[in-house]
Amino acid sequence: MGDKGKQLRKAALEIEACVAKLKKAKALLLEARSDQHIPLAITLANLEESYGILCDPVCTPEFFERE
């Protein structure tokens, strides 16, 4: 795996930990059912989607390169 792939994997591990916490926060915001929190919940969902794209072999093949 090249340097780019290694960096992507390290970044993905950090993002994965953050996404888990953000999912909990999003659930709490949605549970509060306040119109003020909906835009933030949508932003959190977009971050989750971006993480999915990062980990998708079609979108980011270098993430899956082997040494």
C-alpha positions as CSV (number, residue, x, y, z in Angstrom):
1,M,0.0,0.0,0.0
2,G,1.3,3.4,-0.9
3,D,1.7,6.4,1.4
4,K,-1.6,7.7,0.2
5,G,-3.4,4.5,1.1
6,K,-1.8,4.4,4.5
7,Q,-2.8,8.0,5.2
8,L,-6.4,7.3,4.1
9,R,-6.6,4.3,6.4
10,K,-5.3,6.3,9.4
11,A,-7.8,9.1,8.6
12,A,-10.6,6.6,8.2
13,L,-9.9,5.1,11.6
14,E,-10.1,8.6,13.2
15,I,-13.2,9.5,11.2
16,E,-14.9,6.2,12.2
17,A,-14.5,7.0,15.9
18,C,-16.0,10.4,15.3
19,V,-18.8,9.1,13.2
20,A,-19.9,6.8,16.0
21,K,-20.1,9.7,18.4
22,L,-21.9,11.8,15.9
23,K,-24.5,9.1,15.2
24,K,-25.3,9.2,18.9
25,A,-25.5,13.0,18.9
26,K,-27.7,12.9,15.8
27,A,-30.1,10.4,17.5
28,L,-30.4,12.6,20.5
29,L,-31.0,15.7,18.4
30,L,-33.7,13.9,16.5
31,E,-35.3,12.7,19.7
32,A,-35.5,16.3,20.9
33,R,-37.6,17.0,17.9
34,S,-36.7,20.7,17.7
35,D,-36.8,22.4,14.4
36,Q,-33.6,24.2,15.3
37,H,-31.7,21.0,15.5
38,I,-32.8,19.5,12.1
39,P,-30.1,21.3,10.0
40,L,-27.4,20.0,12.4
41,A,-28.8,16.4,12.2
42,I,-28.8,16.7,8.4
43,T,-25.2,17.9,8.5
44,L,-24.2,14.9,10.7
45,A,-26.0,12.6,8.2
46,N,-23.9,14.1,5.4
47,L,-20.7,13.5,7.3
48,E,-21.8,9.8,7.7
49,E,-22.3,9.6,4.0
50,S,-18.9,11.2,3.3
51,Y,-17.3,8.5,5.4
52,G,-19.2,5.9,3.5
53,I,-17.8,7.3,0.3
54,L,-14.2,7.3,1.7
55,C,-14.6,3.6,2.5
56,D,-16.2,2.7,-0.8
57,P,-13.7,0.7,-3.1
58,V,-15.3,2.3,-6.2
59,C,-14.9,5.9,-5.0
60,T,-11.6,5.5,-3.2
61,P,-9.7,2.5,-4.6
62,E,-6.4,3.6,-3.1
63,F,-8.0,2.9,0.3
64,F,-8.0,-0.8,-0.6
65,E,-4.6,-1.0,-2.2
66,R,-2.3,-3.8,-0.8
67,E,1.4,-3.4,-0.2
